Amino acid sequence: MITNLINLLMKKLFTFCVAVAMGSLMAYAQDDVCHDYEFVTAEGTVIPDGSSIVISRIEKEEDPETGEEMVMVVADFTVKNVSGNNDALVRIVNNITRIDNGSYNTCAMGLCIPGKTEPGEFYTSHASIPQGSTAGDLQTEWYPDAYGKCIVELQLEIGEKYGFNDFEFIDFGPKITAVFDYPDPSGVKEVQEGMAVSEAAHFTLDGARTSASQKGVHVVRYSDGKVRKVIVR
């Protein structure tokens, strides 16, 4: 009788420990990204972690040395401090996974990086952005030599000041994929006529996933990678 009781208690204790461990793992998985800083659109809408956005804003400028006209595909997003901390530092890890031609340039966080022409990873400088403010124009562009794409994964890293002006890493922030697109107007359309574009996911303005039927302002990610803000009534 006593032996059976001990065995029963041991089984319950084991089940409890497993449940606690699983709960801890789930809590960790749900909180493994720090949201003190967020990527936001030019209008200030949060771009949810994991989003893929297509950058197709094309501008032109004159090369000061040759006088030739240069094409730029310009980033139209920035970084915002949404925390209550004015001292937290942020920097961006840029991972170029594809660059068909030309060079990828960024002056984000105040320091211009020499143009990159090959896939690879590099860091921007770091900065402290006041609470509720943005980093402004990230001055991030792809300068194509011909039609094509440049795909870059951008990961925020949160840190604090270390020493004179060094960055000490604390946590990972949101990560997005930017697809800089300079399409050939005479080429085959990537999205063919008759091919439906569907809603892939709905998020609230603060980045939390929500139901498509929930009323309010939603950030909707579509199957073609584009992100739009819509009102569900």
Secondary structure, DSSP 8 states (H G I E B T S, - for coil): -HHHHHHHHHHHHHHHHHHHHHHHHHHHHHT-S--SEEEEETT--B--TT-EEEE--EEEEE-TTT--EEEEEE--EEEEE-SS-SS-EEEEEEEEEEE-SSEEEE-GGG--EEEE-SSEEEE---EE--TT-B-----EEEE-SSSEEEEEEEEEEEEEEETTTEEEEEEEEEEEEEEEEE--TTS--SS-TT----EEEEE-TTS-EE-TTS-EEEEEEETTS-EEEEEE-
